[in-house]
Amino acid sequence: MGSSISGSDDLVVILNSRFFPILCGLTILTSLGFYSIMRRFYVDTNIWLDYFENRSDKYRPLGEWALAFLNGILDVGSVILISDVVLAELRRYADQEKISSCFAPFQKSLLFVSRSNTQSIEARSLSKSRLVPFADALHAIISRDENAILISRDKHFMKLLDVVCVMKPEDLI
């Protein structure tokens, strides 16, 4: 096995002959398991739905990847951020009891955050200038302001990479 290197409180770097290039401004060195590059992850609604519904597409086990990512967060003691925006979006697909039961295994890692008026105003402007949905602009801004990596599959975020670091669960498992 490799040796550990600690660079900062927000970085967990494990060395084991496998090197990933710079992602989101951070060097990732990883072992065979899951290792976080930051301790804070803002998980978008589509990833929660992958997990809740154990979704897959023709070739990819999206629900399995979401679960592996979420379990990895528990294993390394990272934080999962959930905003009032994510909760509102989830309520369109599931009742509160279902949402609560799906969040329960990750309760010790969850941190709820609420948007501010300033964030909403900035998101409205960003949404119009970049031609992305308001909610996606808001997710990006909340994630940025919370110093978190945004975990999502949504292609709209490709237009917001200068605002926030965006990764998929499988990028981190």
Stockholm file with secondary structure:
# STOCKHOLM 1.0

chainA/1-173         MGSSISGSDDLVVILNSRFFPILCGLTILTSLGFYSIMRRFYVDTNIWLDYFENRSDKYRPLGEWALAFLNGILDVGSVILISDVVLAELRRYADQEKISSCFAPFQKSLLFVSRSNTQSIEARSLSKSRLVPFADALHAIISRDENAILISRDKHFMKLLDVVCVMKPEDLI
#=GR chainA/1-173 SS CCCEEEEETTEEEECSSEEEEEETTEEEEECSSCCCSSSEEEECHHHHHHHHHTCCCSSCCHHHHHHHHHHHHHHHTCEEEEEHHHHHHHTTTSCHHHHHHHHGGGGGGEEEECCCHHHHHHHHHHHHHHTCCHHHHHHHHHHHHTTCEEECCCGGGGGGTTTSCEECGGGCC
#=GC SS_cons         CCCEEEEETTEEEECSSEEEEEETTEEEEECSSCCCSSSEEEECHHHHHHHHHTCCCSSCCHHHHHHHHHHHHHHHTCEEEEEHHHHHHHTTTSCHHHHHHHHGGGGGGEEEECCCHHHHHHHHHHHHHHTCCHHHHHHHHHHHHTTCEEECCCGGGGGGTTTSCEECGGGCC
//
